[in-house]
């Protein structure tokens, strides 16, 4: 995913997505840019940038990697998780966060 993200940094879609958010307004990494943002904004820009070149992962359930990883990274950083999301105590104590990640994954599959 990271190679596709870095490939997409100069794509117009990535530039538009980055220009539409409020950088430095949160703790989450906007990949390939010297900026941070809120979880939703960072996940949005990272997903758009990753998908901008049309590269796709392979799999039978669709091409969800860009979206799921972007959301997982952002939610993990927002909750200050240091390992996987499912092992993070803060994540497990916030069922709405887990539900949000599942909802985004379902929306991405349609």
N, C-alpha and C positions, 0 to 999 in steps of 0.2 A: 504494500500500500504506500509506503513512504516514497518509493521510486516514482510511482504514478503521481503522487502529490507534488514532488519536486519538478517533475516534467510539466505539470499543469500550472505552475506559478506564473508564467508569462502569458497564459491564455486569457483572452478577453473575459470569459465567464468568471475566472478567478479574480480578475481586477474589479469587475462589477460587484461580485459578492463581497470582497474585502472593503470596497468603497461604501457599501450599504450598511456596515456595522459601525459600532462605536469602539474602536480599539482602545486598549488600556483601561477598560471599564470592567475588569474582572481578572480572575486568577488563571484562566485557561489559555493554553498555548494555541496560537494561530501558526500552524506549521509553515516554516520557510519564510516567515516574516518577523521582523523585530517588533512584535506586538503581542499583547495578551487581550483577552476579551471575556465576557460572560460565557457561561456554558453553552447556551443556545447559539450565540453568535459564533463562537469558535467552532462548534460542531458543524454549523451551516457552511462556513467558509472552508473548513477542512474537507467536508464532503464534496462541495462543488469543485474545489481545486483538484481533489483526487480523481474525480470523474471527468474533468474537463477535456482530457485528451482522448477519451473514449476507450482507454484500456480497461479491461474488466477481468475480475477473477473468474475462475472456472468453478462450476458447481451445479448441482441439480436443483437447488432451491432458489436460484436467481443470483444476482450479483450484489450481495448485501455488504460485502466487506467494507467498502468505503463508508457507508452510512453507519453501520454498527460500530466500527472502530472509531470513527469520528465522535459519535455520541458517547461511547464508553470512555474514551480518553477525556472528553470534556467533563462528564459527570464524575469520573474518578478524581480529576483535578479539583473540581468544585467542592467535592467532599473530602479532599486531602487524603485520598487513598494512596498507599505506597505499593500495593501488590495488585492482585487481580480484584476486580470489582466484587466478586462473590465472596472473597475472603475479608473484605474490608468491613470492620465492625460498624462504621458509620453508615455504610451502604445497606447492610442487613437491618439496621435499626430504622431505616427509612423506606418502608415498603413502597411509597409513592415514587421514589427514585427508580427502584427496580421496575416498577410498572411503567414508568416513562420510557425506559430503555426498551422494554418489550413492545410498547406501543409504536415506537419509532421503527423497530424492526418489522412489525406487522405492516405498517404503512409503506415501508420501503419494498416489501414483497409484492404489493399490489400494483 
